[in-house]
Amino acid sequence: MVSTREPGGARSSVVDLFPTKHLEAPKVRDMPEPPASFRHVIGPGIVAAGVGMASGEFILYPYIASQVGLVFVWAAFVGLATQYFLNMEIERYTLATGETALTGFSRYWRHWGLVFAVLAYFANIWPGWATSSATLITYLVGGSVAPIAIGILLLIGVILTMAPVVYQALEKIEMVKVAAVLLLIVVASVAAIGASTWADTPQIITEAGLPYQELGFALLLGALAFAGAGGGQNLCQSNWIRDKRFGMGAYVPRIVSPVTGHPEAAPSTGFVFEPTPENLGRWRRWWKFANYEQLSTFVAISFLTILFTSLLAYATVFGQEGLASDISFLEAEGDALNATVGGWFGTFFWIIGAFSLFAAALGIVDYTSRLGADVLKTAYLKGANESKIYFGLVWGLVVIGVVVILSGLSQPLVLLVISAVTGGLMMFIYSALLLLVNRRTLPREIRPGAGRVAALVWAFLLFGFLSVLTFNQQLQNLFGG
């Protein structure tokens, strides 16, 4: 058997690098051949862009542009670049092992995965994206938000339950969403964004700034850090590329419907390859494909969306007094588009927005349940069926969301605190854990180099600072400071 040499000269199998106190060692198999064409690996980055294309792209950055112009759009690029490196380190571990990043963390402490899964679940208990989509639907057809939002939640549960292979259904829906948003961008570029706005576009660079006096430091840092995705969604890159059959994930069964799917026997841990010349050659091609897929989909689509929705807000409502920084901001923008372009465009804008937020809600329910199912199956319920655990968690979120809506409550303050603090806290912690598992568990031939390590350190510092700042702000809100 081919072996690896670790510091001190000891030679051992690659399997011996993996801690086995809490989880059994992975099995050894060859790295699968990568596809001949790039088009066969397109998907996970589009899913990530589609799920993440929600509050930041449709509310936060356009709101900032409406208040201070285009001077903060640069932050989207910085935030997306940071998340790109985080996502790729998450993908590195799964490409090399077929295990999710949460499983890698759990090898060092059994409950790490459960900590992140619980945080993600509680952060998404409030059905904010379903109610946001329902709100936009009321702009189009009238009616009450609550029953529409409940219908959306039930539809999400049915879609995720009935899809034979859940990832494939999610990928198709998010691809349609991305296509719809790109259509909005094309139409807006011609019909709504005028010559004066295009002339002001260089301000993104020439007048780049940090307008914290106008908008507050925490708001701006939150926009910088969570452009594109954030929190638990980044961790789900592991699950999505595994279900897309990336690298060693080809050996791991996918989540299938308990009604229409065909379940397979699933191992509790993954598979690794010995670093032979043949395997390393395949690894390099997989790694190149994965990096390019993430850059050309998640990063490019997310940045283009933020850029053009910011330009659209700037062209229509820049300087307008009394704009809300929540979902109702989109009503004012739609009304402005109706007045300046024509009634058809405001309606078109709301339709795309409603579908976009619905697709985001679908993806959020999916990734939250995936994280929990993976952790429970791997570390606690090894004899259970992961697909059944997944669907139990899906319907748990749906039922909780319906109960919250029927209670008539506005979003409780405690859930606001959880949502605000959880995402940054999770990213702060798992930036460090990614550095640990990828530098210590993987064979040295495929470990992150100095540049990628520096990117993880930057993410650790950024999200640590953001977490402290946000937590301090929420404490002041809670106690009237």
C-alpha positions in Angstrom: 0.0 0.0 0.0 1.3 3.5 -0.9 2.1 5.5 2.2 2.5 9.1 3.2 5.5 10.5 5.2 4.6 12.8 8.1 7.1 14.9 10.1 9.6 12.8 12.0 9.9 10.3 9.1 7.1 7.9 10.1 5.4 6.3 7.1 1.8 5.3 7.3 -1.4 4.9 5.3 -3.4 8.1 4.6 -6.1 6.6 6.8 -3.9 6.9 9.9 -4.1 10.7 9.6 -7.8 10.6 10.6 -8.8 10.8 14.3 -10.9 7.7 15.1 -11.8 8.3 18.8 -15.3 9.4 17.9 -15.8 8.1 14.3 -14.4 5.1 12.5 -11.7 5.4 10.0 -12.7 6.1 6.3 -12.2 3.4 3.7 -9.5 3.6 1.0 -10.6 3.9 -2.7 -9.1 5.5 -5.8 -10.1 9.1 -6.6 -12.8 8.8 -9.4 -12.0 10.2 -12.8 -13.2 13.8 -13.2 -15.6 14.5 -16.1 -14.3 15.3 -19.5 -16.3 18.5 -19.7 -16.8 21.4 -17.2 -20.5 21.5 -17.9 -21.0 18.2 -16.0 -19.9 19.8 -12.7 -21.9 23.0 -13.0 -24.6 23.1 -10.3 -23.5 23.5 -6.6 -22.3 27.1 -7.1 -25.6 27.9 -8.8 -27.5 26.3 -5.9 -25.4 28.3 -3.5 -26.0 31.6 -5.4 -29.7 30.8 -5.7 -30.2 30.0 -2.0 -28.1 33.0 -0.9 -29.7 35.4 -3.3 -32.1 36.8 -0.8 -31.9 39.6 1.7 -28.5 41.0 0.8 -29.2 41.1 -2.9 -32.8 42.2 -2.9 -33.0 44.3 0.3 -29.8 45.2 2.1 -27.5 46.4 -0.7 -30.3 48.1 -2.7 -31.3 49.8 0.6 -27.7 51.0 1.1 -27.6 52.3 -2.5 -30.9 54.1 -2.0 -29.4 55.9 1.1 -25.8 56.6 0.2 -25.4 55.8 -3.4 -22.9 53.3 -4.9 -20.0 53.9 -2.5 -20.4 50.6 -0.7 -20.9 48.1 -3.5 -17.1 47.3 -3.3 -17.9 45.5 0.0 -19.9 42.8 -1.9 -16.8 41.8 -3.8 -14.7 41.6 -0.6 -17.4 39.5 1.2 -17.8 37.2 -1.8 -14.1 36.7 -2.1 -13.9 35.8 1.6 -16.8 33.3 1.1 -15.2 31.9 -2.0 -12.1 30.8 0.0 -14.3 29.5 2.8 -16.4 27.5 0.4 -13.4 26.0 -1.3 -11.9 24.8 1.9 -15.2 23.2 2.8 -15.2 21.6 -0.7 -11.6 20.5 -0.3 -12.4 18.3 2.6 -15.4 16.7 0.9 -13.6 16.3 -2.5 -10.8 14.4 -0.7 -12.9 12.3 1.7 -16.6 12.1 0.7 -17.4 13.3 4.2 -19.0 16.6 5.0 -17.0 19.3 6.8 -19.2 18.7 9.8 -18.1 15.1 9.9 -14.5 16.3 9.8 -15.1 18.6 12.7 -16.8 15.8 14.7 -13.6 13.7 14.4 -11.9 16.1 16.8 -14.9 16.5 19.1 -18.0 14.4 18.7 -20.4 17.2 19.3 -19.0 19.9 16.9 -21.4 18.9 14.1 -24.4 18.9 16.5 -23.4 22.4 17.7 -23.5 23.8 14.1 -26.6 21.9 13.1 -28.5 23.2 16.2 -27.4 26.7 15.6 -28.4 26.6 11.9 -31.8 25.1 12.8 -32.6 27.7 15.4 -31.4 30.5 13.3 -33.9 29.5 10.6 -36.9 28.7 12.8 -38.5 32.1 11.9 -40.0 31.6 8.4 -38.7 35.0 7.2 -38.2 34.1 3.5 -41.6 32.5 3.2 -43.3 35.5 4.7 -41.2 37.8 2.6 -42.2 36.0 -0.6 -45.9 36.1 0.6 -45.6 39.8 1.1 -44.5 40.4 -2.4 -47.3 38.2 -3.6 -49.8 40.5 -1.8 -48.3 43.4 -3.8 -49.4 41.6 -6.9 -52.7 40.0 -6.1 -53.7 41.4 -2.7 -54.8 39.1 0.2 -53.3 38.4 3.6 -49.6 37.4 4.2 -50.3 34.7 6.8 -52.3 32.2 4.7 -50.1 32.7 1.7 -46.9 32.1 3.8 -48.4 28.9 5.3 -49.2 27.7 1.8 -45.6 28.4 0.7 -44.2 26.4 3.7 -46.5 23.5 2.9 -45.5 23.6 -0.8 -41.8 23.5 0.2 -42.4 20.5 2.4 -44.2 18.7 -0.5 -41.5 19.6 -3.0 -38.7 18.3 -0.9 -40.6 15.2 0.1 -41.7 14.1 -3.4 -38.5 14.8 -5.4 -36.9 11.4 -6.2 -33.4 12.9 -5.6 -33.7 16.0 -3.6 -30.5 17.7 -4.8 -31.5 17.4 -8.4 -34.9 19.1 -7.8 -33.2 21.8 -5.7 -30.6 22.4 -8.5 -33.3 22.8 -11.2 -35.4 25.2 -9.1 -32.4 27.4 -8.2 -31.2 27.4 -11.8 -34.7 28.7 -12.9 -34.4 31.3 -10.2 -31.0 32.4 -11.3 -32.2 32.6 -14.9 -35.2 34.7 -13.8 -33.0 37.1 -11.9 -30.5 37.4 -14.8 -33.5 38.2 -17.1 -34.5 40.9 -14.6 -31.0 42.3 -14.8 -31.0 42.3 -18.6 -34.4 44.0 -18.8 -33.6 46.5 -16.1 -30.3 47.4 -17.8 -32.3 48.5 -20.9 -35.6 49.8 -19.4 -34.9 51.1 -15.9 -31.3 52.0 -15.5 -30.7 55.3 -17.3 -27.7 57.0 -18.8 -27.1 59.1 -15.7 -26.9 56.0 -13.5 -24.5 54.3 -15.8 -22.4 57.4 -15.8 -22.3 57.3 -12.0 -21.2 53.6 -11.9 -17.4 54.5 -11.6 -18.3 55.9 -8.1 -18.1 52.2 -6.9 -14.3 52.6 -7.2 -13.6 56.3 -7.3 -15.8 57.1 -4.2 -15.6 53.8 -2.4 -16.1 54.4 1.3 -17.5 53.1 4.6 -20.6 55.3 5.3 -20.9 54.2 8.9 -22.1 57.6 10.2 -25.1 57.4 7.9 -26.0 53.7 8.3 -24.2 52.3 11.3 -21.1 50.2 11.5 -22.8 46.9 12.2 -25.2 47.1 9.2 -22.3 47.7 6.9 -20.1 45.0 8.3 -23.0 42.6 8.1 -23.5 43.4 4.4 -19.8 42.9 3.8 -19.6 39.6 5.5 -22.8 38.0 4.4 -22.9 39.0 0.7 -23.9 35.8 -1.2 -24.5 33.4 1.6 -23.4 33.1 5.3 -23.7 31.0 8.4 -24.8 27.4 7.8 -25.3 27.7 4.1 -21.6 27.7 3.4 -21.2 24.5 5.3 -23.8 22.9 3.1 -21.4 23.2 0.1 -20.1 19.8 1.4 -23.6 18.2 1.1 -24.4 19.7 -2.3 -21.1 18.8 -4.0 -21.4 15.3 -2.6 -24.8 14.8 -4.0 -23.4 16.2 -7.3 -20.9 13.3 -7.2 -17.8 15.6 -6.9 -14.6 13.7 -6.1 -14.8 11.0 -3.4 -18.4 12.1 -2.9 -19.2 9.8 -5.8 -19.0 6.8 -3.4 -21.6 8.3 -1.0 -25.4 7.8 -1.6 -27.6 10.8 -2.0 -30.7 11.9 -0.1 -33.7 10.5 -1.8 -37.5 10.8 -1.3 -39.0 8.2 1.1 -42.0 8.2 -1.3 -40.6 8.3 -4.8 -36.9 7.5 -4.3 -34.8 4.3 -4.1 -32.7 4.4 -0.9 -29.3 2.8 -0.8 -27.2 1.5 2.1 -25.2 4.5 3.4 -21.9 4.4 5.3 -21.5 6.6 8.4 -18.1 7.8 7.2 -16.3 8.5 4.0 -13.6 7.3 1.6 -10.1 8.6 1.0 -7.4 8.0 -1.6 -3.8 7.2 -1.3 -1.7 10.0 -2.8 -0.4 8.0 -5.8 0.6 9.9 -9.0 -2.6 8.7 -10.7 -4.8 9.8 -7.8 -3.1 13.1 -7.4 -3.5 13.8 -11.1 -7.2 13.2 -10.8 -7.3 15.3 -7.7 -5.7 18.3 -9.4 -8.3 18.1 -12.2 -11.2 17.9 -9.7 -9.8 20.8 -7.7 -9.4 22.9 -10.8 -13.0 22.1 -11.9 -14.4 22.9 -8.4 -12.6 26.2 -8.1 -13.7 27.3 -11.5 -17.3 26.2 -10.9 -17.5 28.2 -7.7 -15.9 31.3 -9.2 -18.0 31.3 -12.4 -21.3 30.6 -10.7 -21.5 31.5 -7.0 -19.2 34.5 -7.0 -20.0 35.9 -10.5 -23.8 35.5 -10.2 -24.0 36.9 -6.6 -21.8 39.9 -7.5 -23.7 40.7 -10.7 -27.0 40.5 -8.8 -25.8 42.8 -6.0 -24.4 45.2 -8.5 -27.5 45.5 -10.7 -30.1 45.5 -7.9 -28.0 48.3 -6.3 -28.0 50.2 -9.6 -31.7 49.7 -10.0 -32.4 51.1 -6.5 -30.0 54.0 -7.1 -31.8 54.8 -10.4 -35.3 54.8 -8.9 -35.3 55.7 -5.2 -32.0 57.2 -4.3 -32.5 59.9 -1.7 -36.1 59.1 -1.1 -37.0 59.8 2.5 -38.6 57.3 4.9 -37.5 54.1 3.0 -37.9 51.0 5.2 -34.9 48.7 5.6 -37.1 45.6 5.6 -39.1 43.8 2.9 -41.5 46.7 2.5 -38.6 48.6 0.9 -39.4 46.5 -2.3 -43.0 47.9 -2.4 -41.6 51.5 -2.6 -39.1 50.4 -5.3 -41.8 48.6 -7.3 -44.0 51.7 -7.1 -41.1 53.8 -8.3 -40.5 51.5 -11.2 -44.2 51.6 -12.2 -44.0 55.4 -12.2 -40.8 55.7 -14.1 -40.8 52.8 -16.5 -44.4 51.6 -16.7 -46.8 49.4 -14.7 -45.6 46.2 -16.4 -42.0 46.6 -15.0 -43.0 47.0 -11.3 -45.2 43.9 -11.6 -42.3 42.0 -13.3 -40.0 43.1 -10.5 -42.3 41.8 -7.8 -42.9 38.5 -9.6 -39.2 37.9 -9.8 -38.7 38.9 -6.2 -41.5 36.7 -5.0 -40.2 33.7 -6.8 -36.6 34.5 -5.7 -37.5 34.6 -2.1 -39.6 31.4 -2.4 -36.6 29.6 -3.9 -34.4 31.0 -1.1 -36.9 29.7 1.5 -36.8 26.3 -0.2 -33.0 26.2 -0.1 -32.9 27.3 3.5 -35.2 24.5 4.6 -33.1 22.1 2.6 -29.7 23.1 3.8 -30.8 23.4 7.5 -32.3 19.9 7.4 -29.3 18.4 5.5 -26.9 19.6 8.1 -28.9 18.1 10.9 -29.5 14.8 9.1 -25.8 14.4 8.3 -24.8 15.0 11.9 -27.4 12.8 13.4 -26.7 9.9 11.0 -22.9 10.1 11.3 -22.4 10.6 15.0 -25.6 9.6 16.9 -28.0 7.4 14.9 -25.6 5.3 12.8 -28.2 2.7 12.0 -30.9 5.1 10.9 -31.8 6.1 7.3 -30.4 9.6 6.6 -33.2 10.4 4.1 -35.9 9.7 6.7 -34.1 11.9 9.3 -33.8 14.7 6.7 -37.5 14.6 5.9 -38.4 14.6 9.6 -36.3 17.8 10.0 -37.9 19.4 6.9 -41.4 18.9 8.2 -40.3 20.0 11.7 -39.2 23.4 10.2 -42.4 23.6 8.2 -44.6 22.9 11.3 -42.7 25.3 13.5 -43.0 28.0 10.8 -46.8 27.4 10.5 -47.2 27.6 14.3 -45.2 30.9 14.4 -47.3 32.4 11.6 -50.6 31.3 13.2 -49.5 32.7 16.5 -49.8 36.2 15.0 -46.5 37.2 16.4 -44.2 39.6 14.7 -40.6 38.3 14.7 -39.7 37.8 18.4 -36.7 39.7 19.6 -35.0 36.6 20.8 -35.1 35.1 17.3 -33.7 38.3 15.9 -30.8 38.0 18.3 -30.3 34.4 17.3 -30.4 35.1 13.6 -28.1 38.1 13.9 -25.5 36.5 16.1 -25.6 32.9 14.9 -24.3 33.3 11.4 -21.2 35.3 12.3 -20.5 33.1 15.3 -20.7 29.9 13.2 -18.4 31.3 10.5 -15.9 32.6 13.1 -15.7 29.1 14.6 -15.6 27.0 11.5 -13.0 29.2 9.8 -10.6 27.9 12.5 -11.9 24.3 12.4 -11.4 24.2 8.6 -7.8 25.2 9.1 -7.4 22.4 11.6 -9.0 19.6 9.7 -7.5 20.5 6.3 -4.0 21.0 7.6 -3.9 18.0 10.0 -6.3 15.4 8.5 -5.6 15.5 4.8 -2.3 14.2 3.3 0.2 17.0 2.8 0.0 16.8 -1.0 -3.5 18.2 -1.0 -3.4 20.5 2.1 -4.1 24.2 1.7 -1.0 26.3 0.8 0.1 29.6 2.4 -2.4 31.7 0.4 -5.4 29.7 1.3 -4.3 29.5 5.0 -4.0 33.3 5.0 -7.6 33.6 3.6 -8.9 31.4 6.4 -7.1 33.5 9.0 -8.7 36.6 7.4 -12.1 35.0 7.6 -11.5 34.0 11.2 -10.6 37.6 12.1 -13.4 39.2 10.1 -16.2 37.0 11.4 -14.8 37.2 15.0 -14.9 41.0 14.9 -18.3 40.9 13.3 -19.7 38.5 15.9 -18.4 40.6 18.8 -19.8 43.8 17.2 -23.2 42.3 16.5 -23.5 40.6 19.9 -22.7 43.9 21.6 -25.3 45.8 19.6 -28.0 43.2 20.3 -27.2 43.3 24.0 -27.6 47.0 23.9 -31.0 46.6 22.2 -32.1 44.0 24.7 -31.2 46.0 27.8 -31.8 49.5 26.5 -28.1 50.4 26.4 
